[in-house]
Amino acid sequence: MIGSVKTFPEILSVVQTFCLFFQRFFSATKENDWIS
């Protein structure tokens, strides 16, 4: 990705953080009714 090989725990940490961010973004999107 950024030129360095990440270990498995680091990948899980990034994925977990991304999932949390995506859940918050998707929740806000639903609340604002941006998606029909």
N, CA, C and O atoms as a GROMACS GRO file, in nm:
protein
  144
    1MET      N    1   0.083  -0.120   0.000
    1MET     CA    2   0.000   0.000   0.000
    1MET      C    3   0.087   0.126   0.000
    1MET      O    4   0.088   0.203  -0.096
    2ILE      N    5   0.160   0.146   0.110
    2ILE     CA    6   0.240   0.268   0.123
    2ILE      C    7   0.389   0.233   0.118
    2ILE      O    8   0.473   0.306   0.171
    3GLY      N    9   0.421   0.119   0.053
    3GLY     CA   10   0.560   0.082   0.036
    3GLY      C   11   0.617   0.000   0.150
    3GLY      O   12   0.732  -0.043   0.143
    4SER      N   13   0.539  -0.024   0.255
    4SER     CA   14   0.588  -0.104   0.366
    4SER      C   15   0.494  -0.221   0.391
    4SER      O   16   0.372  -0.207   0.381
    5VAL      N   17   0.552  -0.335   0.423
    5VAL     CA   18   0.470  -0.454   0.447
    5VAL      C   19   0.414  -0.448   0.588
    5VAL      O   20   0.488  -0.441   0.686
    6LYS      N   21   0.282  -0.451   0.597
    6LYS     CA   22   0.218  -0.445   0.729
    6LYS      C   23   0.198  -0.585   0.785
    6LYS      O   24   0.177  -0.680   0.710
    7THR      N   25   0.206  -0.595   0.916
    7THR     CA   26   0.182  -0.724   0.980
    7THR      C   27   0.032  -0.747   0.988
    7THR      O   28  -0.047  -0.654   0.970
    8PHE      N   29  -0.008  -0.871   1.014
    8PHE     CA   30  -0.150  -0.904   1.018
    8PHE      C   31  -0.226  -0.821   1.122
    8PHE      O   32  -0.334  -0.770   1.091
    9PRO      N   33  -0.174  -0.807   1.246
    9PRO     CA   34  -0.244  -0.725   1.346
    9PRO      C   35  -0.262  -0.580   1.301
    9PRO      O   36  -0.364  -0.518   1.329
   10GLU      N   37  -0.162  -0.527   1.231
   10GLU     CA   38  -0.173  -0.388   1.183
   10GLU      C   39  -0.283  -0.378   1.079
   10GLU      O   40  -0.359  -0.281   1.077
   11ILE      N   41  -0.292  -0.479   0.992
   11ILE     CA   42  -0.396  -0.479   0.890
   11ILE      C   43  -0.533  -0.485   0.957
   11ILE      O   44  -0.624  -0.413   0.918
   12LEU      N   45  -0.547  -0.572   1.058
   12LEU     CA   46  -0.675  -0.583   1.128
   12LEU      C   47  -0.711  -0.451   1.194
   12LEU      O   48  -0.827  -0.410   1.193
   13SER      N   49  -0.611  -0.384   1.251
   13SER     CA   50  -0.636  -0.256   1.318
   13SER      C   51  -0.687  -0.152   1.218
   13SER      O   52  -0.782  -0.079   1.246
   14VAL      N   53  -0.624  -0.148   1.101
   14VAL     CA   54  -0.666  -0.052   0.998
   14VAL      C   55  -0.807  -0.085   0.950
   14VAL      O   56  -0.890   0.004   0.933
   15VAL      N   57  -0.833  -0.214   0.927
   15VAL     CA   58  -0.964  -0.255   0.879
   15VAL      C   59  -1.071  -0.222   0.983
   15VAL      O   60  -1.178  -0.174   0.949
   16GLN      N   61  -1.040  -0.248   1.111
   16GLN     CA   62  -1.137  -0.221   1.218
   16GLN      C   63  -1.167  -0.071   1.225
   16GLN      O   64  -1.283  -0.032   1.239
   17THR      N   65  -1.064   0.011   1.216
   17THR     CA   66  -1.082   0.156   1.220
   17THR      C   67  -1.166   0.202   1.102
   17THR      O   68  -1.255   0.286   1.116
   18PHE      N   69  -1.137   0.145   0.983
   18PHE     CA   70  -1.212   0.183   0.863
   18PHE      C   71  -1.358   0.143   0.876
   18PHE      O   72  -1.447   0.217   0.835
   19CYS      N   73  -1.382   0.023   0.933
   19CYS     CA   74  -1.520  -0.024   0.949
   19CYS      C   75  -1.597   0.069   1.043
   19CYS      O   76  -1.713   0.101   1.017
   20LEU      N   77  -1.533   0.111   1.153
   20LEU     CA   78  -1.599   0.201   1.247
   20LEU      C   79  -1.632   0.334   1.178
   20LEU      O   80  -1.742   0.387   1.195
   21PHE      N   81  -1.537   0.386   1.101
   21PHE     CA   82  -1.560   0.512   1.030
   21PHE      C   83  -1.673   0.496   0.929
   21PHE      O   84  -1.758   0.583   0.916
   22PHE      N   85  -1.674   0.382   0.857
   22PHE     CA   86  -1.776   0.359   0.755
   22PHE      C   87  -1.914   0.347   0.819
   22PHE      O   88  -2.012   0.396   0.765
   23GLN      N   89  -1.920   0.280   0.936
   23GLN     CA   90  -2.048   0.265   1.006
   23GLN      C   91  -2.102   0.401   1.047
   23GLN      O   92  -2.221   0.427   1.034
   24ARG      N   93  -2.015   0.488   1.098
   24ARG     CA   94  -2.059   0.622   1.140
   24ARG      C   95  -2.105   0.702   1.020
   24ARG      O   96  -2.207   0.771   1.026
   25PHE      N   97  -2.029   0.695   0.909
   25PHE     CA   98  -2.064   0.769   0.788
   25PHE      C   99  -2.196   0.719   0.731
   25PHE      O  100  -2.281   0.798   0.692
   26PHE      N  101  -2.214   0.587   0.727
   26PHE     CA  102  -2.336   0.529   0.672
   26PHE      C  103  -2.455   0.564   0.760
   26PHE      O  104  -2.564   0.591   0.710
   27SER      N  105  -2.434   0.563   0.892
   27SER     CA  106  -2.542   0.596   0.985
   27SER      C  107  -2.585   0.741   0.964
   27SER      O  108  -2.704   0.772   0.961
   28ALA      N  109  -2.488   0.831   0.951
   28ALA     CA  110  -2.519   0.972   0.930
   28ALA      C  111  -2.590   0.990   0.797
   28ALA      O  112  -2.680   1.073   0.784
   29THR      N  113  -2.549   0.913   0.697
   29THR     CA  114  -2.611   0.922   0.565
   29THR      C  115  -2.757   0.881   0.573
   29THR      O  116  -2.844   0.945   0.514
   30LYS      N  117  -2.785   0.773   0.646
   30LYS     CA  118  -2.923   0.727   0.660
   30LYS      C  119  -3.006   0.830   0.736
   30LYS      O  120  -3.120   0.858   0.699
   31GLU      N  121  -2.949   0.886   0.843
   31GLU     CA  122  -3.023   0.982   0.925
   31GLU      C  123  -3.057   1.107   0.844
   31GLU      O  124  -3.164   1.166   0.860
   32ASN      N  125  -2.966   1.147   0.756
   32ASN     CA  126  -2.989   1.266   0.674
   32ASN      C  127  -3.070   1.234   0.550
   32ASN      O  128  -3.107   1.324   0.474
   33ASP      N  129  -3.097   1.105   0.530
   33ASP     CA  130  -3.180   1.061   0.417
   33ASP      C  131  -3.120   1.104   0.283
   33ASP      O  132  -3.192   1.149   0.194
   34TRP      N  133  -2.987   1.089   0.270
   34TRP     CA  134  -2.922   1.121   0.144
   34TRP      C  135  -2.949   1.011   0.042
   34TRP      O  136  -2.947   1.034  -0.078
   35ILE      N  137  -2.974   0.889   0.094
   35ILE     CA  138  -3.000   0.775   0.005
   35ILE      C  139  -3.148   0.741   0.012
   35ILE      O  140  -3.202   0.722   0.122
   36SER      N  141  -3.214   0.731  -0.100
   36SER     CA  142  -3.358   0.703  -0.102
   36SER      C  143  -3.383   0.560  -0.056
   36SER      O  144  -3.498   0.516  -0.050
   0.00000   0.00000   0.00000
